[in-house]
Amino acid sequence: MIKNILLIMQLCWFQNVMAALNIDITQVMESALPIAIVPFGLEVSGLPVQEDVATIISNDLGRSGRFSVLSNTQHPEKITDPKFLNNTKWKELTRFVVIGNIQATGNNYAVTFHLINVVDGQIMLSQSLPSARTDLRKTAHKISDLIYQTLTGEMGVFNSRIAYITTHKIAKGKQYRLQISDFDGFNAKIITQGDEPILSPAWSPDGRRLAYVSLENKRMAIYVHDIYSNLRDQVSAHQGLNSSPAWSPDGSKLAMTLSKDGNAEIYVLDLTTKSLQRLTHDPAIDTEPAWSPDGKMIIFTSDRGGKPQIYQMISKGGSAQRLTFQGNYNARASFSPNGQKIVLINGDNGLFRIAILENGQMRYVSNTAMDKSPSFSPNGSMVMYATQRSLAAVSVDGRVRQRINVDAGAEIRESAWSPRLP
């Protein structure tokens, strides 16, 4: 039975690839914005500060590919108060400067920062954020998001997480792990692990829960795991295929693929009432559902036309409209956060690349031959995917590229980008 299930899942199975959560920039924007992040001052009265906030911000902005960060060794002065900043010295080296300080407030901190345009002396952004001692890294990511949004007009993605499935060789075979980490690879945590495959991680809209597929006990089932309480529920364990969980935008339902009635079809499970609704009725394989951001539509992969292609139907079920016609293979589709784009895997002439479908037109954003598992960033500006050797990310305009490398001895099977966290 398990072998048959895995054969059915060939439409959505992720090939083994090496990857890790260390981000290297391989291509930046030609018009990257010059910026300097000055080391933050400390007014903490002996309270230990375990994170270098300025370095975290520098790394965030630098990894985005949209900023050129001035090295600390080139800073003409070390200041924490904007009234002492010498614009003449700075504007010869950069355009924007961030300064700040960390002040103890009881057993916690207040992190104050200022974003300054040194060309005209304007303070563009000035805020003070409260931070628990254990949350300084998260606070630094929030500051990076605020700076990014102020200077680019787009919401930042630094305060987000990645879920990813790794395999590790052990004496008895392989161990599979579902892990999460901050977007920059820090604060990694194992959510669940075992000696049977784990598949298809999917974040809930609030970023608190992960739905995923596990073949533990030699039977395929879908679980929902609360990453804060570490509690999980088995929500679907029908005979046969239980795969491809996808959250509704309000987090109350899961679309999924089940074969309990003899064929792979799309169903929707209400997580509150546990009621199950079948949406598709076709002898072909229907799989990989994904909701539109407004919850009105569902796209999915089907071979009802002879080859895997992307179809769309209303979220209550009904007739399906084919969306893709370029290439003989299109699969693993999902909407951008604003609903205006669809990212997917396009296969043609033996090449499998990541493509974006917009207004009926398809364009490639990856440039390698066996790319898999695309996932939009929370702001829709980037797409994360897998190559034969690593995870990668590319801006939707193709101007910024990142490579995410793996720790020795681990393989990454699948990944998913979380929503932006509060």
Secondary structure, 3 states (H helix, E strand, C coil): CHHHHHHHHHHCCCCCECCCCEEEEEECCCCCEEEEECCCEEECCCCCCCCCHHHHHHHHHHHCCCEEECCHHHCCCCCCCHHHCCHHHHHCCCCEEEEEEEEEECCEEEEEEEEEECCCCEEEEEEEEEECHHHHHHHHHHHHHHHHHHHHCCCCCCCCEEEEEEEEEECCEEEEEEEEEECCCCCCEEEEEECCCEEEEEECCCCCEEEEEECHHHCCEEEEEECCCCCEEEEECCCCCEEEEEECCCCCEEEEEECCCCCCEEEEEECCCCCEEECCCCCCCEEEEEECCCCCEEEEEECCCCCCEEEEEECCCCCCEECCCCCCEEEEEEECCCCCCEEEEEEECCEEEEEEEECCEEEECCCCCECEEEEECCCCCEEEEECCCCEEEEECCCCCEEEEECCCCEEEEEEEECCCCC
